[in-house]
């Protein structure tokens, strides 16, 4: 269920035993005074909620997060950690705009690795939103809370979803939460089997969503938006049914799987920002697309087909993964994890850390071959051509994470491995039999951490 929460997909979420703790007390003014216990790493911040509101477009949240004034504010903030506290407070203020929320004195400590794909920034957003809700006696349902937190993070410039926030709000020890988005709903809590472990492996390569990685991350989000609009314009018979990537499915469109591949054939592999503007500038959909492309250089490229293909397939994998957990088919779950990571992968990496570039073939011939397989009536070919078994090409991994995934994947007792978090840095996660955890840790230490002169980054 990766990268599909903001496209209405289902996700399978797990809480981990790392945390952010926030201690707060109310103030009688609008100021938020923020201190981190690790003051040498995270500088103090003093925020005036009223001043922030007065500087921004306050018509609605979409206008606010896309206004020029915010762009200037983020540039001045330059990746400051307290920007996530501002994000949560402003989104809650927008939701309760009939009153000014109280300021608060805030002390923070946490042990979630920063910029490691483990949601340290989202934990700040969630804890701030919890504090604002409590101190102001706000009436917020859990599902509203999850949506507010996900939208709040748009303030820092990313356009992701609410999966991390839902994992924190609903997380329970030993369970996987199977959820759906747009509208958010907790569908099922599934017990994770005691015979297996999920192991998180930190690459120590940081992905700072508020800084360098932002464009690459948002280019994928924009590619989703583009793909959905292209499908609606090129297949008008499906337009009333298609709102998100999750809707480009056999179940929603009431079509056989080969029709989905035929739809993908009509999508360009790449579009430049200039091509996007020429195609959509006079269309009604441009109002929603414009924030992604107005500031983009003409030559910026958006990998539309590969990203849409990944999203469609990942929606199918997410549903199937829940079934695997429910029935105890952990081998199949591991297979789905491997395929999902291939959709993120950029390298194959040997045990000696020699890397070979990798990319999924998203050309027309590949799609035609899959259609032929589905129409062959040969069960082996038909099974292999199902949507869930196609990786697509989201390509947000990095060489170090591909190395962790590949070293883990060649370890006895490992069923599957894939990237964790939004990508472009961070962690890998590994599904492994409980008795094989020590072998996994040993191989990762010897083949990845020690050769790279890194401390152990393994968390069971």
N, C-alpha and C positions, 0 to 999 in steps of 0.2 A: 504493500500500500504506500509506495514512495512517490512523492511529488504529485499526488492526486487529490489531496484533501481540498485544495482550493479549486479543484475541477469536479467537485461533487462526488468523488469516489469514496470507497470504503477503505478503512485502514485498520490494521491490527497493532495495537499499542501496548507498550510495556513500560512500567515505571521502573526506575533504578534506585539504588540506595545511596545516591548522592543528592545533595540538597543546597538550596539557598535558604537561610534563616533571616528574617527581617523583623526587627523589633521597632515598633512605632508608638508614638504618643501624639494626641491631637494638639493642634495649635489654634489660636483664636484669629489668625490671619490666613492669607492665601499662600504662604511660603512653605516650600518643601525643603527642609534642611537635611542633606544626605551625607552620611559618613560611613566609610567602609572600615572594618576592623583592620584590614591590610592597607593602611593609609599610604604606605610607600608605593603600592602598585595601583591603587585606585584613588584618584584625588577627590577631595570634598566637592560638593556641589550645593549651590543655593539657587532654588528655582522659584519664580513668582508665577503661579498658575494664571492669575489675572493678566499679567503682562504678556505671557505666551499667547493666551486667547486673543488679546487685542492686536497681536501682530499677524495673525493668520486669517485665512478665508474661513469663515465660520458658518457658511450656508449649510453644509453637510460634510460628513467625514471624507467622502471621495474628493470633494473640492479642497478640503483642508490639506489632505496628504499630497495633492498634486499642485498646490499653489507655489508661486515663485518665492514667496516670503519664506516658506519652509525650506526650499532649496538653499537659500542664503543661510538660514539658521543651521542646517545640517553641515554646511561647509565650514561654518565657524566652530561647530561642535567637534568636527574632525574625529569622529569615532569615539567620543567620550562615553564611558560606561553608563553614566546617569541618564543618557538619552532614552534608555529603555524605561526608566522610571517616568520621565516626561511622557513617553508614548502611552503608557497605561493610564496615567492621570488624565491626559487630554481625551482619550477615548471614553473614559468613564464620565468626564465632564460633558462631552458631546451627548452621551446617552441621557444625562440628567441636566440638561441645559437650562432648566427653569430655576436652578439654584446654583450658587457658587460652592464648590466642594471645599471642605476645610483643608488647610495646610497641615503638615505633620512633620515631626522630627523623626528621622529614620536612621537606624543603624543596621548595617548589612554584614553578614559573613556567609561564605559558601565554600564548598569543596568540589563543585562541578568544574571539570577542566574547561578553560576559556577557549572559545573558537575551535572546539573539537567536534562539532556536530552532535554534542550531547545536550544542547538546549540551555546553556547557561544564561543566554540573553532572554529566552522565553521564561525561564524561572524568575528572573527579575520582574518581567511583565506580570506574571501570574501573582507573585507575592505582593506587588504594588497594588494590583487590582483587588486582591483579597483585603489588603489594608484599607483601601479607599472605601470598599463596600462596608466593612465593619465600622470604621470610624464615622461614616456618614449615614449609617443605617439605611443603606440602599436596598431596595427590593429587586433582586436579580436572580433568575432561575439558573441552575447549573449550565443549561445549554446556552442561554443568553451570555453567561459569563465566558464560556469558551469562545463564542463568536466575537465578543468584545475584545478579548485578549488577542486573537488572531488578527483582527482588523487593526488593533492598536499597534501591532508591530509594523504595519505599513508605514507608520510615521517615520521610521528610520530609513525608508527608501526601498525596502524589499516588498515583494507582492506575494508572499507565501500564504499558507493556510493556518489552520488551527489545530493540527494533529498533536504537536508538542504540548500545547496548552491542555488539550483534552486528556492526554496521557497523565499529566500532573493532577488535573482536577478529579479524574475518575480512577487513577491508579490504585491497585490493590495487590498486596504481596501474593505472588504465585499465580497471577491470572493475566491473561491477554484480553484486552478490551477490543471487541469488534464493533466499530462505529461507522456511521455514514455521515456525510456532510451535505449541506444545502438541501434540506434543513438538517442540522446536526441532530443525531440521535445515537444513544448507546444501545446497540442492538443485542449484545450478548457479552457476558463475561465467561471466558473459557479457561478452565484450569490448565496450567502448563504442567507437563508430565515431570514427575520427580526423577525420572531416569535420564533426563537430559539437562544441559545448561546452555544459556546464552552467554557468550564471552565477548566483552568489548575490548578492542585493541586500539590504543591511541597511536596515530602516526606521528604525533607532535608537529604536524604541519597545520598551521592555523588557517582557518577560513573566516575572515572577518567580513561578515555580511554588511556591516556598516561602512566598509572601505572597499578594497580592491576587487573583491569577488562579486560586488553588487551587480555590475553590468552583466557579467556572464550568467548569474543566477536569474536576473530579470529578463534576459534574452530568451531563456527557456519558457518563462511564464508568458512572455509576449508571443512566443511561437505557438503556445496553446491557444491563446486568444485569436491569433491569426488563422490557425487551422480550423477552429470552430466557425469563424466567419466565412472562410472559404467554402467549407462544406455546406453551410446554409445558402450561400449564393449560387454554388454550382449544382446543388441538389435541392431545389426549392420544395420538392415534395416532402423532404425530411425537415425543413426549416422549423415548422411548429414544434417538433419533438426535440430539437437539439439546442440545449442551453449551455451544456458543459461537455468536456471530453467524454465523461462517463456515459453520455447519451448516444455516442457513436458506437453502438453495440448491437448485436443481433437481437437481444432481448427488448431493447427500447424501440428500435426501428422495425422490428418484426421481419427480419431478413435473415437468410442463411449467412454463415461466416464469410463465405467467399465474396459477398457483397461488400463487406467491410474492406477487404483488400482492393476491390474495385474503386471504392471511395478514396483510399490512400493513393491509388494510381493517379488520381486527378489533382493531388496536392503537389506543389513544387518541393524539390529537395531543399532549396534555399531561396530566401527572398532578401533583397537588400532593403534598407530603410527607404531608399528612393523609390523602389518598386512598390513597397507597401503604400507610400503616400500617393503614388500615381493610381493605384488600384482602388483605394478606399476613401481618398480625400473628399469625394463628392457623395459618399454613401452615408446613410443615417448611422451606421455602426461606427463612423469615424470618431464620434464624441467619446466613446469608451476606449477606442484604440489609441487616440491621439496622445494621451499621457505617456505611452510606452515609446512613441516614435518622434514626438515633436523635437526633442533635444538630441536625437540620434544623428550621427553623421550619415550621409548618403550611402557610404560604403559598408556600414555595419550590417552584418549578415545574421539571419535568423533561420535556424535549421528546422523548418516547419515539419516536413514529412517524418523525420526521425523522431522528433519530440512527440508529435501526435501519435505515432505508432507505439512509442513507449507507453504513453498514457493510456491508450486503449487496452494494450496488453496487460499493463499493471493493474488496471481496474479488474480484469478477469482473474489475474493472479491473486489479488487481495481477497476476492470472494472464495477462490479455491483454497487459499491458505487457511481461512477460518474452518473450512470443512476438514482439512488435514488435521488441524489441532483438535477438532471435535471428535474425529474418528481415531486419533492416535497415529496417523500415517506421517511420521516425522521424516521418513526418507523422501516422500514426495514434497514435503515442505522445504527440505534442503535443496531439492532440484529447482523449485520455484525461486529460492533465494539466489542460486547460481545464475539462473536465466535473467533474473532482475538485475544482478550485478553486471552481466554482460551488456545490458542496456546502458550502464554507466561507465563501463570499462574503457580505458585508453591504451592499456598495455597488457601483455602477458609477461609475467616476471618469473624467472627461474630461481631455484634455491640459492644460486650464487649471485642473485640480484641483477642478472643480465636481463634487460627489458627489451621486448619486441613490440613496436607499435601495433595497435589493434583498432579496427573499426568495423561496425556491423554494416553489411551491404544492404542499403535501402533502395537500390535501383529497381527500375520497372521489371527487369527480368526476374528478380527475386520474388516480387509480388505475383507475377504470372505463374511462376513455378509453384507457389503456395496454392494458388487457385486450382492449378492442374492436380495437385495432391488432394485437395478437398473433393474434387470431382472424380477421383480415380476409382472409388469404391474399394480401395485396398486399405484395410483397417490400420495397418502400420503407418502408411503415408497420411491417412486422414487424421489419425491421432497426433502425429508430429506436427501437423499444420494448424492445429488449434491455436487460437489467439494467445492463450496464456503461455504458450511455449515459444513465443517470438520476443526477442529482447527489445526491439526498437532501438533508438539511439538518442538517449538523453545526454550521455557523455559528461557527467559532472564528477567523475572520479579523477584521481591523480596517481602518479606512478607509485608513490609510497603506499597508498591504500590498496592498489592492485597487487602490490607485493605481499602485503599482509593477507589479503584474500587468497592469493595463490599458494603461499606457504601453508596457510591453514588448510586449504582444500586438499593438499597432498598429505595430510596427517591422518593416521589411522583413527577412526572413530568420529571424524568430522563429517557431517551430513551436508552442510552448506555454509556459505559465507557471502557477505555483501557489505557495501558501504553503509554507514549510519549517518543520519542527519542530512542537511541540505547539499552536502558535497563540497568539492573544491578545497578539500582539506578535512581534518577531523579524524574520525574513527572508522574501523571496520567492526562488524559483529559476526560471530561464528556460532552456528548451531552444532553442538558436540555431545556425544554420550558422556555421562558423568564420569565414568571410569577412565576416559581418555583425556580429561582436562590437563593432567600433569604432562602428558606427552605433547599436547598442544602448546602449553606454556614453554616447555623446554625447546621445542623447535623455533618458536617465535623469538625466544631470547637469543639462541645461537645464530639464527639465520637472518634476523632483522634488527633487533635492538642492539646487540653487541657490535655487529659490523658497522652500524650507523652511529656508534658511540652515544647511544641513547639510554636513559633509564628504562626500567620495565614499564610498559604501558598497558599491562593486561589486568582487566577487572572481570571477575567471575560473577 
